[in-house]
Amino acid sequence: MNHEPYQSSLFELTAEAVVLIAAAGAVFFFGQNTPLMSLIIALLIAARFIALHRRGDLVFFLLGVVLGGGNDALSMWRGVYYYTPSTILPVPIPVWMLFFWGQGFLLLRRLVRFGPFLSPSLPARLFDRALVMDAAVAVVY
């Protein structure tokens, strides 16, 4: 059993950023076309999971979908902002935005586990509870 703390490489961090930037670029060009944008981002995320998957990534992706999507839903119910693209969900959030949130959380995971930011005294874990709580609080506020 490996007892070294999970540490992301510069390649992994850069690759996660490239996926998020590619998704953001697609939003710029196709964001109003919900079916096309949903397909594009689903393909990007699928390719990302094939190329960059690490144990625990799915947990963080789903946390991003739930917490980020929940934050968006609450913001819309409170009238803070509204999305203009069409939606197929019961709340006015384009489905591609949920995937975008998931990818954002994956990038955050890689960033906080990048070598220069990682303490050598941290125990090895599948995922860090403190990071999950910090991300949840950041999204809620």
C-alpha positions in Angstrom: 0.0 0.0 0.0 1.3 3.4 -1.0 1.6 5.7 2.0 2.8 8.7 0.1 0.4 11.7 -0.1 -1.3 12.0 -3.5 0.6 14.6 -5.4 -0.4 16.0 -8.8 2.3 16.6 -11.4 2.7 19.8 -13.4 1.5 17.8 -16.5 -1.7 16.8 -14.6 -2.4 20.3 -13.4 -1.7 21.8 -16.9 -3.9 19.2 -18.6 -6.8 19.9 -16.2 -6.4 23.6 -17.0 -6.4 22.9 -20.7 -9.7 20.9 -20.4 -11.3 23.7 -18.5 -10.1 26.4 -20.9 -11.3 24.2 -23.9 -14.7 24.0 -22.2 -14.8 27.7 -21.6 -13.9 28.4 -25.2 -16.7 26.1 -26.3 -19.1 28.0 -24.0 -18.0 31.3 -25.7 -18.8 29.9 -29.2 -21.7 27.5 -28.5 -23.0 28.4 -25.1 -26.5 29.4 -26.4 -26.9 26.0 -28.1 -27.6 23.8 -25.1 -27.8 20.4 -27.0 -24.5 21.0 -28.9 -22.7 22.5 -25.9 -23.8 19.6 -23.7 -22.4 17.1 -26.2 -19.1 19.0 -26.5 -18.6 19.3 -22.8 -19.6 15.6 -22.3 -17.0 14.5 -24.8 -14.4 16.8 -23.2 -15.1 15.3 -19.8 -15.2 11.7 -21.1 -11.8 12.3 -22.8 -10.5 13.9 -19.7 -11.5 10.8 -17.5 -9.9 8.5 -20.1 -6.6 10.4 -20.2 -6.2 11.8 -16.7 -8.3 9.7 -14.3 -7.0 9.2 -10.8 -8.7 7.4 -8.0 -11.1 9.7 -6.3 -11.7 12.0 -9.3 -15.3 10.8 -9.8 -16.1 11.9 -6.2 -14.7 15.4 -6.8 -16.5 15.6 -10.2 -19.8 14.7 -8.6 -19.2 17.1 -5.7 -18.7 19.9 -8.3 -21.9 18.9 -10.1 -24.0 18.8 -6.9 -22.4 21.8 -5.0 -21.9 24.0 -8.1 -25.2 23.2 -9.6 -26.9 23.6 -6.2 -25.2 27.0 -5.9 -26.5 28.0 -9.3 -30.0 26.8 -8.5 -30.1 28.8 -5.2 -28.7 31.9 -7.0 -31.5 31.7 -9.6 -34.2 31.1 -7.0 -33.0 34.1 -5.1 -32.9 36.2 -8.3 -29.1 36.8 -8.2 -28.6 35.9 -11.9 -30.2 33.9 -14.6 -28.8 31.8 -17.5 -30.0 32.7 -20.9 -29.4 29.3 -22.7 -32.3 26.9 -22.9 -32.5 24.0 -20.4 -33.8 20.5 -20.2 -33.6 20.4 -16.4 -36.3 21.3 -13.9 -34.3 24.4 -12.9 -33.1 26.9 -15.4 -29.5 25.7 -15.6 -28.1 24.4 -18.9 -27.0 20.8 -18.3 -23.5 21.6 -19.7 -23.0 24.0 -16.8 -23.2 21.2 -14.3 -20.4 19.4 -16.1 -18.4 22.6 -16.2 -18.7 22.8 -12.4 -17.5 19.2 -12.1 -14.4 20.0 -14.2 -13.7 23.1 -12.1 -13.6 20.9 -8.9 -11.2 18.5 -10.6 -8.9 21.4 -11.5 -9.2 22.6 -7.9 -8.2 19.1 -6.6 -5.1 19.0 -8.9 -4.1 22.6 -7.8 -4.2 21.9 -4.1 -2.4 18.6 -4.5 0.3 20.2 -6.7 3.8 19.6 -5.3 4.8 23.1 -4.2 1.5 23.4 -2.3 1.5 20.0 -0.7 3.0 19.5 2.8 5.2 16.4 3.0 3.7 15.6 6.4 0.2 15.0 5.0 -1.1 11.4 5.3 -2.1 9.5 2.2 -5.9 9.6 1.5 -8.2 9.0 -1.3 -9.5 12.5 -0.9 -9.1 15.2 1.7 -12.1 16.0 3.9 -10.8 19.5 4.6 -10.6 20.2 0.9 -14.2 19.0 0.4 -15.4 21.2 3.2 -13.4 24.2 1.9 -14.8 23.8 -1.6 -18.4 23.4 -0.3 -18.1 26.6 1.8 -16.5 28.5 -1.1 -19.4 27.5 -3.4 -22.1 28.2 -0.8 -20.8 31.7 -0.1 
